[in-house]
Amino acid sequence: MARSFQFAARPGGTTRMLIAAAVTAASSAMWVQHRSKKAERDNPPFGQFIEVDGVRLHYVDQGQGAAVVLLHGNTVQLQDFYASGLIERLAVNHRVIAFDRPGFGYSERPRKRLWTPQAQAALIQRALWKMRIARPVVLGHSWGALVALGMAIRDPADVRGLVLISGYYFPTARMDVALTAPAAIPVLGDVLRYTTSPLAGRILLGRTANAMFSPMPTPNEFFDLMPREMLLRPRQMRAEAEDGVLMIPAVADFRRRYSTLDVPVCIIAGERDKIVRPAAHSVRLSRELPYAALLVVPGAGHMVHYSFPRAIDDAIHVMTRDRSTLACPSVGEAMGIERDG
């Protein structure tokens, strides 16, 4: 009698590769999630929380006097203003409120909203109203400068003045936007942020910091105050990627309104900024705003607030005393201020 045999089909080469890829991706996601939770355990929130429109924002509130609001750029968190010395310096004479922008640090960023600079500006303004803070001077660095502009454009009567540092103000090509855009795409971005993006981020984060601080060296303590693992969490990487994608459309909208902005503005940029070219942005913006003063600091880069915190303090001090005064010091004054300091 003939015997019949059944053989289990062996997975083909393609199937084995897909299985291996799935196992690798799952292992990577577990590792990334572990590192993210450990980063938050090691670096718990040190500020306060306020809930606005269902969004929980993390912020610090330090000092007394006229209010100054600080808005950080992309990649970093509100600790950037501690690392630069700005909070400590400004809090001597002012009430300083620094926010983690939505999705950064410990602030939430619900997926159901499109977090344009305008949307972030509206949220920050509503938080300030809830805190009963009226007519602050608003300082924004890099991407934070767009949120500061959004606040002034939305309701200029609620803003005493602006200090805009190393900002991007006009539509120009950005290679970094093209590189980070895939991480902002729904589903695909989620996969990337839990697999390859954090690994690539660990390799590139040091180079990114060096480019931001160039031509000055990156401070030795920078990543002590700005822990790498906090910057590489998937939810923060989503915020960074989305902000990059939303940047160009935002300035395309803003540029139509610059000539009508009825708020005093101090524009500060580093002459050797490798991230945002001052001539194409800060210098050009100073010509389009009706009440603007410009300071381009020789030899400084994108993180100019680390090199010249006292000059920024002087500008804010003048602006909080007299709304009609354009508060940027001259180059000579700024250099002299820092030498004296």
C-alpha positions as CSV (number, residue, x, y, z in Angstrom):
1,M,0.0,0.0,0.0
2,A,1.5,3.3,-1.0
3,R,2.2,5.8,1.7
4,S,1.4,9.4,1.4
5,F,3.7,12.0,2.9
6,Q,2.9,15.6,3.7
7,F,5.8,18.1,3.9
8,A,5.5,21.5,5.6
9,A,6.2,24.3,3.3
10,R,9.4,26.0,4.2
11,P,9.4,29.8,4.1
12,G,10.9,31.2,1.0
13,G,13.8,33.7,1.1
14,T,11.4,36.7,0.9
15,T,9.2,35.4,3.7
16,R,12.3,34.8,5.9
17,M,13.5,38.3,5.2
18,L,10.1,39.8,6.1
19,I,9.9,37.9,9.3
20,A,13.4,38.9,10.3
21,A,12.6,42.6,9.5
22,A,9.5,42.4,11.6
23,V,11.3,40.9,14.5
24,T,14.1,43.5,14.2
25,A,11.5,46.4,14.1
26,A,9.6,45.0,17.1
27,S,12.9,44.7,19.1
28,S,13.9,48.2,18.1
29,A,10.5,49.6,19.1
30,M,10.7,47.9,22.5
31,W,14.2,49.3,23.0
32,V,13.2,52.8,22.0
33,Q,10.2,52.7,24.3
34,H,12.4,51.5,27.1
35,R,14.9,54.3,26.6
36,S,12.2,56.9,26.3
37,K,10.6,55.9,29.6
38,K,14.0,55.7,31.3
39,A,14.8,59.2,30.1
40,E,11.6,60.5,31.7
41,R,12.3,58.7,34.9
42,D,15.8,60.1,35.0
43,N,14.7,63.7,34.1
44,P,11.3,64.3,35.7
45,P,9.5,67.6,35.1
46,F,10.8,70.4,37.3
47,G,8.3,73.1,36.4
48,Q,4.5,73.5,36.6
49,F,1.6,72.4,34.4
50,I,-1.4,74.3,33.1
51,E,-4.2,72.8,31.0
52,V,-5.6,74.9,28.2
53,D,-8.1,73.7,25.7
54,G,-7.5,70.1,26.7
55,V,-3.7,70.4,26.2
56,R,-1.3,70.1,29.2
57,L,1.6,72.6,29.0
58,H,4.8,72.4,31.0
59,Y,6.4,75.7,32.0
60,V,8.6,77.4,34.5
61,D,7.7,80.7,36.2
62,Q,10.6,82.6,37.9
63,G,11.2,86.1,39.2
64,Q,9.1,89.2,39.6
65,G,8.4,92.3,37.6
66,A,7.3,92.9,34.0
67,A,6.5,89.6,32.3
68,V,8.8,88.1,29.7
69,V,7.8,84.9,27.8
70,L,10.5,82.6,26.3
71,L,9.8,80.2,23.4
72,H,12.5,77.8,22.4
73,G,13.4,76.5,19.0
74,N,13.2,73.1,17.3
75,T,15.2,70.1,18.7
76,V,15.6,71.5,22.2
77,Q,13.3,72.2,25.2
78,L,12.8,75.0,27.6
79,Q,16.1,74.0,29.4
80,D,17.8,75.8,26.5
81,F,17.1,79.1,28.3
82,Y,18.7,77.7,31.5
83,A,21.7,76.5,29.6
84,S,22.2,79.9,28.0
85,G,21.8,81.7,31.3
86,L,18.9,83.8,30.0
87,I,16.3,82.7,32.7
88,E,18.7,83.4,35.6
89,R,19.7,86.7,34.1
90,L,16.2,88.0,33.2
91,A,14.6,86.8,36.4
92,V,16.6,89.4,38.4
93,N,14.3,92.2,37.1
94,H,11.4,90.4,35.4
95,R,8.9,87.6,35.8
96,V,10.1,85.0,33.3
97,I,7.8,82.3,31.9
98,A,9.4,79.7,29.7
99,F,7.2,77.1,28.0
100,D,7.9,73.7,26.6
101,R,6.2,74.2,23.2
102,P,3.6,71.5,22.3
103,G,5.2,68.1,21.9
104,F,8.5,69.2,23.4
105,G,9.7,68.4,26.9
106,Y,6.7,67.6,29.0
107,S,4.1,69.5,27.0
108,E,1.4,67.5,25.2
109,R,0.7,67.7,21.4
110,P,-2.6,66.0,20.6
111,R,-2.6,64.4,17.1
112,K,-6.1,65.8,16.2
113,R,-4.7,69.3,15.7
114,L,-2.4,70.8,13.1
115,W,0.2,72.5,15.3
116,T,1.1,75.4,13.1
117,P,2.9,78.4,14.6
118,Q,-0.4,80.2,14.6
119,A,-2.0,77.3,16.6
120,Q,0.8,77.3,19.0
121,A,0.6,81.1,19.4
122,A,-3.1,80.9,20.2
123,L,-2.5,78.1,22.8
124,I,0.3,80.1,24.5
125,Q,-1.8,83.3,24.6
126,R,-4.7,81.4,26.2
127,A,-2.4,80.0,28.8
128,L,-1.1,83.5,29.6
129,W,-4.7,84.8,29.9
130,K,-5.4,81.9,32.3
131,M,-2.3,82.9,34.3
132,R,-3.5,86.5,34.2
133,I,-0.3,87.7,32.5
134,A,-1.0,90.8,30.4
135,R,1.2,92.3,27.6
136,P,4.4,90.5,28.0
137,V,7.6,90.9,26.0
138,V,7.8,87.7,24.0
139,L,11.2,86.3,23.1
140,G,11.4,83.5,20.5
141,H,14.5,81.7,19.3
142,S,14.6,80.0,15.9
143,W,11.3,78.2,15.4
144,G,10.0,79.8,18.6
145,A,10.4,83.2,16.8
146,L,7.5,82.1,14.5
147,V,5.3,81.5,17.5
148,A,6.2,84.9,18.9
149,L,5.3,86.5,15.6
150,G,2.1,84.6,15.5
151,M,1.1,86.0,18.9
152,A,1.8,89.6,17.8
153,I,0.1,89.2,14.5
154,R,-3.0,87.5,16.2
155,D,-3.4,90.2,18.9
156,P,-0.8,92.9,18.9
157,A,-2.5,94.7,21.9
158,D,-1.6,91.7,24.0
159,V,2.1,91.9,23.3
160,R,4.4,94.7,24.6
161,G,7.2,93.8,22.2
162,L,9.1,91.0,20.5
163,V,12.7,89.8,20.7
164,L,13.3,87.5,17.7
165,I,16.5,85.6,17.7
166,S,18.0,83.6,14.8
167,G,14.6,83.2,13.2
168,Y,13.3,81.9,9.8
169,Y,10.9,84.5,8.3
170,F,10.6,83.9,4.5
171,P,10.1,80.9,2.3
172,T,13.5,79.5,1.3
173,A,14.6,75.9,0.5
174,R,15.5,73.8,3.5
175,M,17.4,70.5,3.2
176,D,16.7,69.7,6.9
177,V,13.0,69.9,6.2
178,A,13.3,67.4,3.3
179,L,15.3,65.0,5.5
180,T,12.9,65.1,8.5
181,A,9.6,65.2,6.6
182,P,9.1,61.4,6.4
183,A,9.0,61.2,10.2
184,A,5.9,63.6,10.2
185,I,3.9,61.3,7.8
186,P,1.1,59.4,9.7
187,V,1.8,55.6,10.1
188,L,5.1,55.7,8.3
189,G,6.4,58.4,10.7
190,D,5.3,56.3,13.6
191,V,7.3,53.3,12.3
192,L,10.4,55.5,11.7
193,R,10.3,57.2,15.1
194,Y,10.3,53.8,16.9
195,T,12.9,52.2,14.7
196,T,15.5,54.0,12.6
197,S,15.0,57.7,13.5
198,P,16.2,57.5,17.1
199,L,19.2,55.4,16.0
200,A,20.1,58.0,13.3
201,G,19.4,60.8,15.8
202,R,22.0,59.4,18.2
203,I,24.6,59.6,15.4
204,L,23.6,63.1,14.2
205,L,22.6,64.9,17.4
206,G,26.2,65.9,18.2
207,R,26.8,67.2,14.7
208,T,23.5,69.1,14.8
209,A,24.5,70.8,18.0
210,N,27.9,71.7,16.6
211,A,26.3,73.3,13.5
212,M,23.9,75.2,15.8
213,F,26.7,76.6,17.9
214,S,29.3,77.1,15.2
215,P,31.7,79.0,15.0
216,M,31.7,78.7,18.8
217,P,32.2,75.3,20.4
218,T,29.3,73.4,21.8
219,P,29.4,74.0,25.6
220,N,30.7,71.0,27.5
221,E,27.6,71.0,29.8
222,F,25.0,71.4,27.0
223,F,23.9,67.8,26.9
224,D,23.9,67.6,30.7
225,L,21.3,70.3,30.8
226,M,19.6,69.1,27.6
227,P,19.7,65.2,28.0
228,R,20.1,63.4,24.7
229,E,17.6,60.7,25.5
230,M,14.9,63.3,26.2
231,L,15.5,64.9,22.8
232,L,15.3,61.4,21.1
233,R,11.9,60.3,22.4
234,P,9.5,59.4,19.6
235,R,6.9,62.0,20.6
236,Q,9.4,64.8,20.6
237,M,10.8,63.6,17.3
238,R,7.3,63.8,15.9
239,A,7.0,67.4,17.1
240,E,10.3,68.3,15.5
241,A,9.4,66.7,12.2
242,E,5.9,68.3,12.1
243,D,7.4,71.7,12.9
244,G,9.8,71.4,10.1
245,V,7.1,70.6,7.6
246,L,4.9,73.5,8.8
247,M,7.6,76.1,8.8
248,I,7.5,77.1,5.1
249,P,3.7,77.4,4.8
250,A,3.6,79.5,8.0
251,V,6.1,82.1,6.8
252,A,4.3,82.2,3.4
253,D,1.3,83.4,5.3
254,F,3.1,85.7,7.7
255,R,5.0,87.6,5.1
256,R,1.8,89.3,3.9
257,R,1.3,90.8,7.3
258,Y,4.7,92.0,8.3
259,S,4.2,95.6,7.0
260,T,1.1,96.0,9.3
261,L,2.7,94.7,12.5
262,D,2.2,97.4,15.1
263,V,4.6,96.1,17.7
264,P,8.2,97.1,18.5
265,V,10.6,94.3,17.5
266,C,14.3,93.7,18.3
267,I,15.7,91.2,15.7
268,I,19.0,89.5,16.7
269,A,21.1,87.1,14.5
270,G,24.5,85.7,14.5
271,E,26.5,86.8,11.4
272,R,27.9,83.3,10.9
273,D,24.6,81.4,11.5
274,K,24.8,78.0,9.6
275,I,21.2,77.2,10.2
276,V,19.4,80.3,9.0
277,R,21.2,82.9,6.8
278,P,20.8,86.3,8.4
279,A,20.8,88.2,5.1
280,A,17.9,86.2,3.8
281,H,15.8,86.4,7.0
282,S,16.7,88.7,9.8
283,V,18.1,91.5,7.7
284,R,15.2,91.3,5.3
285,L,12.6,91.2,8.0
286,S,14.0,94.3,9.6
287,R,13.3,96.2,6.4
288,E,9.7,95.0,6.2
289,L,8.6,95.6,9.7
290,P,7.5,99.2,10.5
291,Y,9.0,99.2,14.1
292,A,12.1,97.1,14.1
293,A,15.7,97.4,15.1
294,L,18.4,94.9,14.0
295,L,21.5,93.5,15.7
296,V,23.7,91.1,13.6
297,V,26.5,90.0,15.9
298,P,29.9,89.5,14.3
299,G,31.4,86.0,14.8
300,A,28.2,84.5,16.4
301,G,26.2,81.6,15.1
302,H,22.6,80.3,15.5
303,M,22.8,80.1,19.3
304,V,23.7,83.7,19.6
305,H,21.8,83.9,22.9
306,Y,24.6,81.9,24.6
307,S,27.2,84.4,23.5
308,F,25.3,87.6,24.2
309,P,22.7,87.0,27.0
310,R,23.4,90.3,28.7
311,A,22.7,92.3,25.5
312,I,19.4,90.5,25.2
313,D,18.7,91.3,28.8
314,D,19.4,95.0,28.1
315,A,17.1,95.0,25.1
316,I,14.2,93.5,27.1
317,H,14.8,95.8,30.0
318,V,14.4,98.8,27.7
319,M,11.4,97.4,26.0
320,T,9.6,96.7,29.3
321,R,10.1,100.3,30.4
322,D,9.0,102.0,27.2
323,R,6.8,100.3,24.6
324,S,7.7,103.0,22.0
325,T,11.4,102.3,22.2
326,L,13.2,100.1,19.7
327,A,15.4,98.1,22.0
328,C,18.2,96.4,20.1
329,P,21.6,97.6,21.2
330,S,24.0,98.5,18.4
331,V,26.8,96.0,17.5
332,G,29.3,98.2,19.4
333,E,27.1,98.4,22.5
334,A,26.3,94.7,22.4
335,M,30.0,93.8,22.2
336,G,30.8,96.3,24.9
337,I,28.0,95.0,27.2
338,E,29.3,91.4,27.0
339,R,33.0,92.5,27.6
340,D,31.9,94.4,30.6
341,G,29.8,91.5,31.8
